Amino acid sequence: MTDTQITEKDRAMAQKCVECPVCKKARRDQKGFAFWFVKTIEDGVCPNCRAYEKVYGRKAHEPVLRSSQV
């Protein structure tokens, strides 16, 4: 990852991705149409998914690791 600065706008857009029902389902289930859709569109179409990757350092479809899973 490059050393780009994360702005408040990036954080706000990433939060929209966190709250997005489609992206949330893709992160949770890791299969199905929502997973395929988010994995396919995240880099090219959705600015919120790109902001999510910039802020959190992982793709919008990748699962969120809980502290109990580490």
N, C-alpha and C positions, 0 to 999 in steps of 0.2 A: 504494500500500500504506500502511496506517496504521502508526503508531509503536507497535505492540504489542511487548511484550517476549517474547523467545523463551526458554522454560524448558527445563530438562533433560528434562522429560516430552515436550515438543514434539520435541526432538532424538531421543529414543528412539523415538517414534512415526514420525518421518520416516525413521529408519534401518530400521524394519520395512518401509516402503514401498520403500526402496532395495533391500532384500533380497527383496521379494515377486516371485515368478517371473512373475506376470501383468503387474505394472507394469513390470518390467524388460524383458519382451518388447515391451510397448507402446512404451516409450521407444526401444528398439533398432530395431524394425521399422517403426514409424509407419504400420501398415496391419493389416488383418485383425480378427478377432474380439476379441483382447486389447486392441488399440488402441481399438476402438469401446466395449468394456466399460469400460475405465478412464476414457475420456473422458466416458462417460455417468454413471458412479457417483461419480467422485472428489469432487465438490462436495457432493452430497447424502447420501451413504451412508457412505463410508469415512473414519473419523477419521484414519487414517494418511496418506491422500492429502491431506487438508486440512493436516495437520502438515507434510507434504513441501513444499507450496506456501508455507506460512508460513516455514519454515526456509530453503528454497532460492530462493524468489522466482519460481518457475515451476510450471506445472501438472504433475501426476504423469505425464501422457502426453507431455509435450514432450521432445524429444531432449536428451541431455546433450552440451554442446559440449566437445570435447576441445581442448586448447591448440593442436594442429596444425590444427584446423578454423577457427580464428579468423583 
